[in-house]
Amino acid sequence: AKSAAGWTGKAVTAEMIADGSYRDLIDAITPASQVNESTVPTLCAYGPKDKIVPVNIKFELFKQLDRHGITYDYIKFENSGHGMMGDPDKQAAFIEKSLEYCNRYFK
């Protein structure tokens, strides 16, 4: 897949999909795999209708943020997919929380 190659430098082949080894490439680029003690406070937003990013990956991200003691907030866009356009009220909440993060962490 071109998207995996763009992020990992390696193409995913049919053989890798068949034997499951493609997961190592994908796991290496997930947000959860990037979390460590130096991770900055994180604002997360997900739409359960997302057809691009599996929504359940948020649980592993939250687990890693908790494991490393990283402050985070989560806003669920109930009626949205990847573009999070179906919830104007959540968009407003996300912008408000973003400004709060800017004021708190980027003075």
HELIX and SHEET records of a PDB file:
HELIX    1   1 LYS A    2  THR A    8  1                                   7    
HELIX    2   2 ALA A   14  ASP A   19  1                                   6    
HELIX    3   3 TYR A   22  ILE A   29  1                                   8    
HELIX    4   4 PRO A   31  GLN A   34  5                                   4    
HELIX    5   5 ILE A   57  ARG A   67  1                                  11    
HELIX    6   6 PRO A   88  TYR A  105  1                                  18    
SHEET    1   A 2 THR A  42  TYR A  46  0                                        
SHEET    2   A 2 TYR A  72  LYS A  76  1                                        
END                                                                             
